[in-house]
């Protein structure tokens, strides 16, 4: 039986001076036997049974004065006191993981040793119960046990990892009250705690006091360096490391401390891409003998990779005698981050060939590499292989996989990934959001918003966005939602969301990516006024200087698309440095405004600045020549692309040449170019030819181009509308009706023409024949007076653009109700004299409206700027900037 005591044990016969003592202990005092049994316990239930027997024996209930009586030890046994038996029960509970039983017992042992409280606190920290660890520390103080130099570091670690600044600062006060402010171990724990709680100032104050007292050691320096690295102060961290290397070498250190010092500082070099400093630290590691350590080598590989020096990373990798899975992962991740996906996949294949165990980091790096390369399908395949291999995905894997789904627009696979992350608890779903500001849970939520937005499922994206509490949203949360609206949804919603983002009390400072997204929204809407406000915001906040390339290029694009190409040029001229995108953006801006001469000038200056034109640059150049009537120059550039610059000619370049020839009246040559193309014509070629047929009213060739689009299943509302308009111009009304019936049968809806205009009172939108605006009576009255005046100046309505089988009078009425004319009338009513009127249309501007605007610009004191789906038109003093090349 468990509780049958060994017969070898002799009875303890002690003659007490007090009768009470004899009554309390009786004749069978078995302290040693209980202690022996407790050591043999392997389950909580067994400990509880022995504990119950001890309580029943009354040993632990005797007065403290009696328990302090000295008892002679048993022969060949060490002496066990009732007090030590109590702590033995605590130890047995802890050994079996029964922390609540251990705490209950510990509070009954008075006075209880600090060592057992320390073990209990440490056990809670190991299990991740940080709040319970802090609670045990508080109960320890209430029980009257004085904390020692082990208790406080454990408790401060719990405060830091929770993190709880309030609790940590409370224990800081306890440290000062109990005389531990000169204990370097406790002070080092304080530095680490404040750093984890995000209070870098307090961490620095404690560190300064440690150094002032002269009790600092290598751990003190490592703690403050790590604090500054985590607090995004990499230069401060490097400066401290430099001082540490000169000061700490005089103190007692060990190899382990040196290794931690080096591994601590390398992330600072990585964040700065500081290659020179990385090499200096590499040299320091060689000099102090820590370089062969795998931990140091792996960190150096990772840092060199993040600094863009894969050559140095490869040298370290090849020099390592022992490579673990971390070494291989660092190489795979490094190549992937530097865009050398072929090398990353080669390392991955070598890992499989050499039977290196593939872990979640390996698979995540490969999936991320495919996703960044735009190979979404390959990323999904790699994820399936990962599951077959038996590796469990983590949050980083899910984020990379969602990025792959977003690049493919694969909504169903994205939803499956969403469900999988919920199933595997990689994404928490309860009544309270469990994000921690920048934690993995929030990162997954952000990736889901991005995926749903790019798959155009804005209802789902909004649900996830709204689920995240306002105070928990970080800059990425706002940026992916704003970017989704700007690129794939309603740009007006992007502007509203940006206003909310910078609204107090939970204002979040936008980063360069946010600014680029909101400028994109302004460009889509031609919202020049808002764009200028964003520009002013960028100028006031200097944190964007590091990303000035990025932001300035977006500003050039925004101003160009909002009709103010001269301000775009000012931004371009004031850039201290320019990259390829800067030059191309400026060329594109001039091109869409029909200023071909300036485009050629920028092109020449770009080459003088040492930049080599690429395929996109030539695409912009050919587009500009097409819209400026520069036929011969455009053809010369097209011929020189491959011959002089080595640029591969694509279908898009041929489409520009076809458009160039068609606009100059050379439709036959355009058709011959299509027939002589070295590659199979793509959809973009047939659309360009179809548009050319619209200008030249060539029905037969238009029908051929449309049939090719149908064969390729690339037809859309635009191509059907073009052929319908061509039939209408040729007065083939039966064919018009046939095309409309075909569109209806195919479920293809024609986009209605819509024009909007910016004014002092905001933005107003109009559709054809729109009478919903409160100022409609005034708009139609003004439009009627304008039409009458310009008719007297020689304007004749171009009824071919009415596109309906009605009489000429009805056609005139239909033309007068076009959306761009209504927008112009509203602009004239609401815009101050002398100010330009900016109109944007979602489709190509109507030929009759173009003619009418040319006449109206003679009699109004405004420049009329119209942006259609193709280009800009600046009407002033009876002429248009397009020169009829539109």
Buried (B, 14 or more C-beta within 10 A) or exposed (E): EEEEBEEEBEEBEEEEEEEEBEEBBEEEBBBBBBBBBBEEBEEBEBBBBBBEBBEEBEBBEBEEEBBEBEBEEBEEEEEBBBBBBBBBBBBBBBBBEBBEBBBEBBBBBEEBBBBBBBBBBBBBBEEEBBBBBBBBBEBBBEBEBEBBBBBBBBBBBBBBBBBBBEBBBBBBEBBEEBEBBEBBBBBBBBBBBBBBBBBBEBBBBBBEBBBEEEBBBBBBBBBBBBBBBBBEBBEBBBBBBBEBBEEBEEEEBEEEBBBBBBBBBBBBBBBBEBBEBBBBBBEBBEEBEBBEBBBBBBBBBBBBBBBBBBEBBBEBBEEBEEBBBBBBBBBBBBBBBBEBBEBBBBBBEEBEEEEBEBBBBBBBBBBBBBBBBEBBEBBBBBBEEBEEEEBEBBBBBBBBBBBBBBBBBBBEBBBBBBEBBEEEEBBBEEEEBEBEEEBBBBBBBBBBBBBBBBBEBBEBBBEBBEEBEEEBBBBBBBBBBBBBBBBBBBBBBBBBBBEBBEEEEEEBEBBBBBBBBBBBBBBBBBBBBBBBEBBEBBEEEEEBEEBBBBBBBBBBBBBBBBBBBEBBBEBBEEBEEBBBBBBBBBBBBBBBBBBBEBBBEBBEEBEEEEBEBEBBBBBBBBBBBBBBBBBEBBBEBBEEBEEEBEBEBBBBBBBBBBBBBBBBEBBEBBBEBBEEBEEEBBBBBBBBBBBBBBBBEBBEBBBBBBEBBBEEEBBEEBBBBBBBBBBBBBEBEEBBEEBBEBBEEEEBEBEEBBBBBBBEEEBBBBBBEBEEBEBBEEBBEBBEEBBEBBBEEEBEBBBBBBBEEEEEEEBBEBBBBBBBBBBBBBBBBBBEEEEBBBBBBBBBBBBBBBBBBBBBBBEBEBBBBBBBEBBBBBBBEEEBBBEEBB
